[in-house]
Amino acid sequence: MTAPNPSVSLREHVVPIKAETHVVAVRWLKQALVLGLADGRVLRWRDGATDIVEAHAGGILCATGDKDRLISGGDDGRVVATGAEGEPEELAKDPKRRWIDAITLSAGGNLAWNTGKTVHARDEKGRIRTLEAASTPQGLVFAPKGYRLAIAQMNGVSLWYPNTEAKPEFLEWKGSHLDVAWSPDGRFVVTSMQENALHGWKLGDKPSHMRMTGYPAKPRSLSWSHDGLWLASSGADGAIVWPFQGDGPQGKAPRECGVRHARVTRVAFHPGALVLAIGYDDGCILLVRLTDGSELLVRPAQKGSGISAFAWDKGGKRLAFGAEDGAAGVLTLPA
């Protein structure tokens, strides 16, 4: 990515979208941008034109997806896929209507979601396996390669192969683990914690621990750089970016990017460059280049409009965002 000329205001390259309610997730499909909304609807945007479909009979709590569909979990106990056209398709339904608030999709099409303490994993052929966790799963993510699932829960992370009878490997660390991220090279698993910290493990025959503390708030947004050497996180008045070269961040200081008098709520690395999108609880959005720390303003602060969702398109030419008050938009980077 070529950094835009600092004299050019990126604010002029943002097209606004009116979602009208809390934006839970944004996702670029091949033919459109889709926004999962807290009231259960999905808004589809294409070159300025929008349409809305009802995906859930209740709120959307979580979402994932691929190039063809947004896959959402809701408080109606349903997993629903919404494409760029047509009506939403129900993929799964919990008979007890338990909330689905964790969901993930692998590059190969494997899908996983939770209901209560149960984790469901469906492979690309539609076969479903289940696992009863010791406590309610909070976060799910597939390994970058292979059919292996990381499950964040109380006091650690389970690493489960759904296609085998083997007992999951448990990575133990006391506390409540919320979100979970697997490094692109498969060497590290990192969780956000209720205790305002990150915790990581370097995988191997004897997994080693990595403690990342000092956050004033819970770091609920995590994003790996395209080369897997940096992990950005929210939860402070700047994006906290940890180095994962070699054996990881233990004993190394993180970088702080985009420090302002506001709390970072969302982070998203560019898919092909060391450029980080940072969203704040006052609605401001910055782009920060890690190589020299340069900053570009995308969106100024907006009262009561914390950034709640980010998504770069595949080529890194456009950044979509959504906010808690229903504001949203698309930044197209100038050539």
Secondary structure, 3 states (H helix, E strand, C coil): CCCCCCCCCHHHHEEEEECCCCEEEEEECCCCEEEEECCCEEEEEECCEEEEEECCCCCEEEEEECCCEEEEEECCCEEEEEECCCCCEEEEECCCCCCCCCEEECCCCCEEEEECCEEEEECCCCCEEEEECCCCCCEEEECCCCCCEEEEEEEEEEEECCCCCCCCEEEEEEEEEEEEEECCCCCEEEEEECCCEEEEEECCCCCEEEEECCCCCCCCCEEECCCCCEEEECCCCCEEEEECCCCCCCCCCCEEECCCCCCEEEEEECCCCCEEEEEECCCCEEEEECCCCCEEEEECCCCCCCEEEEEECCCCCEEEEEECCCEEEEEECCC
